[in-house]
Amino acid sequence: MRMLGEIQASRNLLLVRGVVETARAFGGPGTAWRVQAAYGMLADLQAAHPEAVRQVICHPAVGAWAGRAIRDARLRRSHGGLERLGALAAAAAVRAGARTTVIVPAPGGRLMLPSLGMAVPAPASRATVRVAGGHAVVEASGARVAIPADPESDASGWLGLRRLTVSSGDLSLDVLVDDLDPYRLPGMPVRARLPGPELARWEDDLAAAWRILVHRHRPAAEEVGAGIRVVTPLAGDGTGQVSASSREAHGSLAFSTTGRARDLALILAHEVQHAKLAALIEAVPMIRSDHDRRYYAPWREDPRPVYGLLQGAYAHLGVAGFWRRERRRSPGDMHAHTEFERWRRAALLASESLLDGRGLTPDGAGFVGGMADTLQLWGREPVPAPAMRLARRKAARHRALWLRRHGHHLAAPRNQG
């Protein structure tokens, strides 16, 4: 996870550089000048305060913002997002306590400083951030907001990104709750700021889930602790727990409610799989770019492209592993036996569809082949007959409903597991 985090840090640096190049090529003279000035400020800060700049650059929402700003400028000729680079420079200066003054966009009178929080000084299109003598203020239209010495706390006109730290044994999970940044999870139904009492419940529930991961799922706990830096609250869909992650926002995961401890522990183990694979694919191309076939996924109602199927198969490999450990711990837990068999077979079916579909590069095929080998090996472990029957009934029902909606155009998998 640490290695993958370094890959993402490098990616975000390249994206920031891409923002500058895009502003030069597609922005007007004013935009290009302001973006270049912000980049120069970041470069100077990085030379003197590398850790402060790193904490800002590696904040998950920064990667999502940079990628979107570049696309919007090139495809829609919308340049406003590029100038948010000034907010990154301001955030790094605040973290470093470096003397500086920078003027940055404040859409709707709100200024988000990535990794720190949001200032709401006054309705204005731009704000000025001044850092001097260990103090930082945001000024706009005559209003003045002092950023507190601990930016994670709230103050008049300032909302900080609050931190949750939970520990069990020798492992800790330390995350920011990002319920402010407009780029925190692109395309997902994110919630507005959590009230204090609800945030306290989140901390209690996260602590309970973390204890389960540490004591019963140690490898998953180590991965989550090493790679997840931000959690984002999601709006529920009315059908139960919702969780998500984004390949654009590495190091972040999201869920709608905390709920029962084991359910939340499973969400963490599930979503960290998505985070791992998204980062790995950035470094090792696994999917052929010209492959446009859609596939059946035993966990979705819609046909999936090869990237979505690969992500889902790897995530459900993690889900099956979670239930495998749970059923070993409690042999009488029929739910754990059923879930293990249901998702082991589902992930194996998807893996074999991927191997048959010719949408993978040689590296991708090798990776998925390893997944299939693991899932087949797990299939040799005995499962109680009632759990086996129930898992197969659930799988058959899902596939029948899917085929009724989407037709019988799929090739049969090589092996049903």
VOGU-3710 file (C-alpha; in Angstrom, 3 decimals, decimal comma):
1> mrmlgeiqas> 0,000/0,000/0,000  2,857/2,363/0,758  4,412/1,681/-2,644  1,089/2,271/-4,369  0,732/5,487/-2,398  4,075/6,661/-3,776  2,840/5,930/-7,293  -0,237/8,056/-6,648  1,857/10,878/-5,189  3,887/10,887/-8,397
11> rnlllvrgvv> 0,688/10,822/-10,446  -0,720/13,822/-8,591  2,495/15,768/-9,142  2,235/15,052/-12,864  -1,411/16,126/-12,846  -0,502/19,406/-11,153  2,099/19,978/-13,833  -0,558/19,118/-16,394  -2,793/21,843/-14,936  -0,054/24,393/-15,650
21> etarafggpg> 0,493/23,144/-19,194  -3,246/23,099/-19,872  -3,628/26,669/-18,577  -0,829/27,767/-20,880  -2,362/26,024/-23,899  -6,111/26,559/-23,349  -6,527/29,326/-20,768  -6,460/33,052/-21,353  -3,390/35,121/-20,456  -4,763/35,947/-16,995
31> tawrvqaayg> -5,519/32,319/-16,156  -2,140/31,149/-17,467  -0,298/33,778/-15,414  -2,170/33,041/-12,172  -1,743/29,292/-12,537  1,970/29,641/-13,308  2,410/31,920/-10,279  0,691/29,379/-8,015  2,882/26,613/-9,417  6,000/28,678/-8,751
41> mladlqaahp> 4,859/29,249/-5,169  4,292/25,503/-4,704  7,748/24,755/-6,104  9,371/27,224/-3,695  7,422/25,791/-0,775  8,365/22,252/-1,771  12,051/23,163/-1,670  11,758/24,613/1,845  8,871/22,580/3,310  8,554/19,324/1,352
51> eavrqvichp> 6,303/17,544/3,846  3,752/20,366/3,920  3,482/20,300/0,129  3,304/16,516/0,087  0,376/16,460/2,519  -1,568/18,787/0,246  -0,615/17,174/-3,078  -1,443/13,693/-1,769  -4,853/14,664/-0,420  -7,283/12,439/-2,390
61> avgawagrai> -9,505/15,269/-3,649  -6,490/16,947/-5,284  -6,089/14,180/-7,845  -9,812/14,278/-8,626  -9,746/18,072/-9,023  -6,664/18,150/-11,264  -7,923/15,471/-13,624  -11,327/17,100/-13,930  -9,915/20,618/-14,366  -7,692/19,432/-17,205
71> rdarlrrshg> -10,557/17,614/-18,948  -12,946/20,534/-18,566  -10,424/22,974/-19,992  -9,559/20,791/-22,975  -13,046/19,539/-23,825  -15,342/22,350/-22,717  -12,959/25,309/-22,746  -13,903/25,925/-19,097  -10,822/27,324/-17,354  -12,055/28,259/-13,873
81> glerlgalaa> -11,079/24,964/-12,297  -7,435/25,375/-13,287  -7,021/28,395/-11,039  -7,775/26,278/-7,984  -4,050/25,524/-8,031  -3,742/28,739/-6,010  -5,749/27,090/-3,207  -3,204/24,246/-3,113  -0,390/26,766/-2,762  -2,299/28,547/0,001
91> aaavragart> -2,972/25,275/1,845  0,705/24,316/1,669  1,721/27,759/2,948  -0,683/27,452/5,885  0,670/24,004/6,729  4,259/25,262/6,510  3,606/28,554/8,282  5,475/30,190/5,399  5,044/33,915/4,867  3,027/34,483/1,701
101> tvivpapggr> 0,034/36,199/0,130  -2,012/34,535/-2,589  -5,287/35,457/-4,314  -7,453/32,450/-5,116  -10,929/31,751/-6,545  -13,744/31,495/-3,986  -16,804/30,211/-5,867  -19,963/31,233/-4,056  -17,926/32,939/-1,359  -16,427/29,608/-0,233
111> lmlpslgmav> -12,731/28,866/-0,270  -11,695/25,230/0,084  -8,099/24,721/1,147  -7,461/21,062/0,262  -6,552/18,842/3,251  -7,363/21,644/5,731  -10,905/22,979/5,535  -13,175/25,656/4,149  -13,357/29,401/4,791  -16,649/31,179/4,275
121> papasratvr> -15,623/34,849/4,469  -18,202/36,700/2,355  -19,919/36,430/-1,040  -17,049/37,094/-3,451  -15,517/35,488/-6,495  -11,978/35,727/-5,109  -10,339/35,702/-1,696  -6,885/36,596/-0,402  -4,987/34,235/1,874  -2,272/35,828/4,003
131> vagghavvea> 0,169/33,812/6,070  2,624/35,577/8,357  4,076/35,113/11,817  2,456/31,713/12,266  -1,036/33,106/11,593  -3,236/32,673/8,518  -6,265/34,711/7,480  -8,669/34,705/4,558  -10,030/38,040/3,380  -12,834/38,774/0,924
141> sgarvaipad> -15,064/41,818/0,384  -13,933/43,359/3,642  -14,634/40,217/5,687  -11,817/38,454/7,516  -11,596/34,822/8,654  -8,768/33,689/10,900  -7,725/30,082/10,290  -7,239/28,499/13,739  -3,819/27,218/14,797  -5,329/23,736/14,571
151> pesdasgwlg> -7,059/23,903/11,157  -8,966/20,681/11,903  -11,060/22,577/14,465  -13,905/24,955/13,632  -13,872/28,697/14,213  -15,908/31,711/13,142  -16,136/31,511/9,344  -13,974/28,384/9,242  -14,944/24,694/8,919  -12,081/22,285/9,449
161> lrrltvssgd> -11,679/18,787/8,071  -12,104/16,801/11,262  -9,901/13,842/12,134  -10,854/10,435/13,485  -8,181/8,229/15,036  -9,050/4,754/16,290  -6,643/2,165/17,672  -6,663/-1,487/18,586  -3,631/-3,444/19,687  -0,621/-2,074/17,868
171> lsldvlvddl> -2,494/-0,742/14,809  -4,204/2,615/14,310  -6,437/4,075/11,635  -6,028/7,830/11,225  -8,381/9,505/8,742  -9,833/12,880/7,869  -13,590/13,087/7,401  -13,934/15,039/4,173  -17,473/16,371/4,089  -16,504/19,702/2,508
181> dpyrlpgmpv> -14,310/19,488/-0,594  -16,374/19,753/-3,804  -14,025/17,212/-5,428  -14,039/14,721/-2,544  -15,723/11,924/-4,510  -16,633/12,825/-8,099  -19,988/11,650/-9,362  -21,201/10,227/-6,044  -24,099/11,429/-3,850  -21,983/12,896/-1,065
191> rarlpgpela> -23,517/14,247/2,107  -23,130/17,727/3,494  -21,289/18,310/6,753  -21,940/15,755/9,486  -23,374/17,196/12,713  -21,118/16,791/15,749  -23,201/14,069/17,479  -23,303/11,988/14,295  -19,557/12,369/13,849  -19,102/11,047/17,398
201> rweddlaaaw> -21,192/7,980/16,487  -19,049/7,479/13,407  -15,954/7,459/15,591  -17,457/4,899/17,980  -18,638/2,659/15,145  -15,344/2,968/13,281  -13,494/1,966/16,443  -15,660/-1,153/16,790  -15,119/-2,111/13,136  -11,402/-1,473/13,448
211> rilvhrhrpa> -11,173/-3,882/16,393  -12,734/-6,602/14,257  -10,323/-5,953/11,387  -7,243/-5,886/13,604  -8,061/-9,023/15,567  -9,760/-11,126/12,886  -8,555/-9,732/9,540  -5,046/-8,490/10,212  -3,837/-8,265/6,566  -6,840/-6,137/5,590
221> aeevgagirv> -6,355/-3,924/8,657  -2,700/-3,331/7,767  -3,657/-2,367/4,207  -6,428/-0,011/5,306  -4,208/1,586/7,937  -1,367/2,110/5,469  -3,406/3,378/2,534  -6,671/5,047/3,579  -6,344/8,678/4,678  -9,845/10,064/4,096
231> vtplagdgtg> -13,423/8,870/4,575  -16,370/10,633/2,965  -20,010/10,386/4,081  -22,437/9,320/1,348  -26,178/9,787/1,063  -28,037/6,497/1,340  -30,153/5,114/-1,485  -32,963/3,832/0,734  -32,003/0,168/0,231  -29,317/-0,184/2,887
241> qvsassreah> -25,634/0,487/3,266  -23,881/2,206/0,343  -20,111/2,359/-0,085  -17,791/3,580/-2,832  -14,286/4,566/-3,803  -12,880/6,422/-6,803  -9,777/5,788/-8,874  -9,471/9,573/-9,146  -9,275/10,031/-5,366  -6,705/7,510/-4,181
251> gslafsttgr> -6,573/7,014/-0,429  -10,256/7,802/0,092  -13,298/5,644/0,639  -16,914/6,483/1,342  -19,936/4,950/2,996  -23,458/6,050/3,869  -23,839/4,884/7,465  -21,641/3,050/9,887  -24,181/0,503/11,141  -23,085/-2,792/12,647
261> ardlalilah> -19,400/-3,271/13,338  -18,937/-6,369/11,176  -20,724/-4,756/8,247  -18,459/-1,722/8,442  -15,370/-3,927/8,771  -16,452/-5,704/5,577  -16,890/-2,365/3,801  -13,334/-1,368/4,707  -11,955/-4,716/3,516  -14,005/-4,466/0,301
271> evqhaklaal> -13,192/-0,878/-0,629  -9,459/-1,178/0,046  -9,394/-3,793/-2,711  -10,718/-1,189/-5,155  -8,126/1,329/-3,959  -5,265/-1,149/-4,407  -6,256/-2,213/-7,888  -6,959/1,324/-9,143  -3,484/2,410/-8,050  -1,837/-0,708/-9,482
281> ieavpmirsd> -3,472/-0,217/-12,889  -1,937/3,270/-13,000  1,490/1,604/-12,923  0,834/-1,668/-14,772  -1,558/-1,521/-17,770  -3,900/-4,501/-17,464  -6,700/-3,666/-19,901  -6,606/-3,375/-23,684  -7,762/0,088/-24,672  -9,709/-1,093/-27,744
291> hdrryyapwr> -11,855/-3,641/-25,881  -15,489/-2,549/-25,632  -17,324/-5,761/-24,725  -19,779/-5,749/-21,781  -19,921/-8,590/-19,263  -22,213/-10,177/-16,705  -21,193/-9,329/-13,131  -22,844/-11,450/-10,401  -23,104/-8,421/-8,101  -24,551/-5,840/-10,525
301> edprpvygll> -27,795/-5,311/-12,399  -26,121/-3,804/-15,489  -23,598/-5,140/-18,044  -20,088/-4,100/-17,061  -17,071/-2,985/-19,112  -13,847/-4,887/-18,596  -12,451/-2,359/-16,079  -15,612/-2,543/-13,968  -15,657/-6,338/-14,055  -11,976/-6,556/-13,085
311> qgayahlgva> -12,496/-4,116/-10,215  -15,541/-6,007/-9,020  -13,869/-9,403/-9,253  -10,864/-8,239/-7,237  -13,090/-6,554/-4,643  -15,176/-9,701/-4,247  -12,037/-11,781/-3,935  -11,468/-9,626/-0,842  -15,077/-10,108/0,273  -14,749/-13,892/-0,055
321> gfwrrerrrs> -11,507/-13,743/1,912  -13,243/-11,779/4,660  -15,995/-14,379/5,014  -13,444/-17,196/4,778  -11,716/-15,840/7,868  -15,050/-15,247/9,615  -16,271/-18,799/9,049  -12,992/-20,271/10,258  -13,372/-18,254/13,446  -17,028/-19,315/13,957
331> pgdmhahtef> -17,709/-22,678/12,247  -21,385/-22,489/13,225  -21,938/-19,138/11,481  -24,083/-20,227/8,533  -24,274/-16,673/7,172  -20,479/-16,561/6,896  -20,408/-19,931/5,107  -23,074/-18,778/2,653  -21,439/-15,430/1,927  -18,057/-17,078/1,435
341> erwrraalla> -19,372/-19,520/-1,131  -21,596/-16,948/-2,853  -18,812/-14,449/-3,454  -16,049/-16,971/-4,056  -18,043/-18,443/-6,923  -19,029/-14,984/-8,180  -15,437/-13,729/-8,234  -14,271/-16,931/-9,927  -16,980/-16,673/-12,595  -15,997/-13,075/-13,294
351> seslldgrgl> -12,293/-13,939/-13,378  -12,864/-16,687/-15,913  -15,043/-14,389/-18,024  -12,187/-11,880/-18,037  -9,679/-14,541/-19,077  -11,975/-15,684/-21,883  -12,878/-12,179/-23,046  -9,516/-11,066/-24,476  -9,773/-7,643/-22,932  -6,687/-8,046/-20,754
361> tpdgagfvgg> -3,040/-7,356/-21,473  -0,544/-10,154/-20,687  0,077/-8,556/-17,290  -3,644/-8,328/-16,688  -4,159/-11,956/-17,661  -1,386/-13,019/-15,307  -2,938/-11,046/-12,469  -6,437/-12,423/-13,056  -5,034/-15,922/-13,482  -3,569/-15,612/-10,000
371> madtlqlwgr> -6,960/-14,525/-8,691  -8,633/-17,522/-10,289  -6,037/-19,905/-8,860  -6,642/-18,573/-5,352  -10,419/-18,820/-5,697  -10,214/-22,369/-7,047  -7,945/-23,348/-4,161  -10,467/-21,948/-1,686  -13,135/-24,015/-3,453  -11,530/-27,191/-2,096
381> epvpapamrl> -12,467/-26,167/1,431  -15,709/-27,842/2,581  -18,854/-25,725/2,929  -21,928/-26,983/4,836  -24,553/-28,296/2,416  -27,310/-25,827/3,464  -24,963/-22,879/2,914  -23,860/-24,290/-0,442  -27,459/-24,696/-1,612  -28,451/-21,200/-0,494
391> arrkaarhra> -25,416/-19,618/-2,158  -26,182/-21,378/-5,430  -29,862/-20,388/-5,299  -28,932/-16,724/-4,800  -26,454/-16,869/-7,687  -28,930/-18,586/-10,019  -31,682/-16,106/-9,188  -29,430/-13,118/-9,863  -28,260/-14,500/-13,193  -31,781/-15,367/-14,314
401> lwlrrhghhl> -33,028/-11,855/-13,563  -30,038/-10,343/-15,333  -30,561/-12,468/-18,446  -34,239/-11,551/-18,498  -33,248/-7,875/-18,652  -30,229/-8,026/-20,919  -30,688/-11,021/-23,210  -28,845/-14,271/-23,726  -25,900/-12,867/-25,636  -23,151/-13,822/-23,165
411> aaprnqg> -20,766/-16,657/-23,826  -20,826/-19,351/-21,141  -17,890/-19,277/-18,718  -15,337/-22,062/-18,882  -16,054/-23,293/-15,392  -18,738/-22,417/-12,876  -16,419/-23,256/-9,926
//
